[in-house]
Amino acid sequence: SATADDSTSVLPQPNDSAALTDGVLTVTLPPVSWSVLRLQA
């Protein structure tokens, strides 16, 4: 797990599961995770 001395154990990872179908966005999120979604109109 991440500590103040080792912050490299938590790094951004790609998630290619996002899909936009008929105006509905679905994403499969890993358990116990932080996720960032970047949306652009």
N, C-alpha and C positions, 0 to 999 in steps of 0.2 A: 504494500500500500504506500501511498505518497506520504512523505514527511517533509518538514522544512529543509532537511539536509539533502533529500533526494526528490526533487520535483519532476524528474523525468519519467516516473512511472505512470503519469497521467499525461497523455499526449493526444492531440486531435487525430482521429482515425476516420477514413471515409466510410460512408454508409450508402451503398448503392441501391438500397431497397426502396427509396422514395419513388412514388409513381403518382402522376396526375391523370385521372381518368374522369371524363365528363365533369370537370370542375371540382373534383374531390381529391384531396391530397391524402395519401396513405403512406405511412412509414413504419417499418418494423424496428423497434428500439431494443437494444440489448438490456438485459436486467441490470439494475444498479448502475446506471450510467447517466452522464450528463450529455445532452445532445443539443446541437445548434442546427437550426434550419435557416437557410438564407433564401428568402423569397423575393422575386423581382416581378413587378407588374409589366 
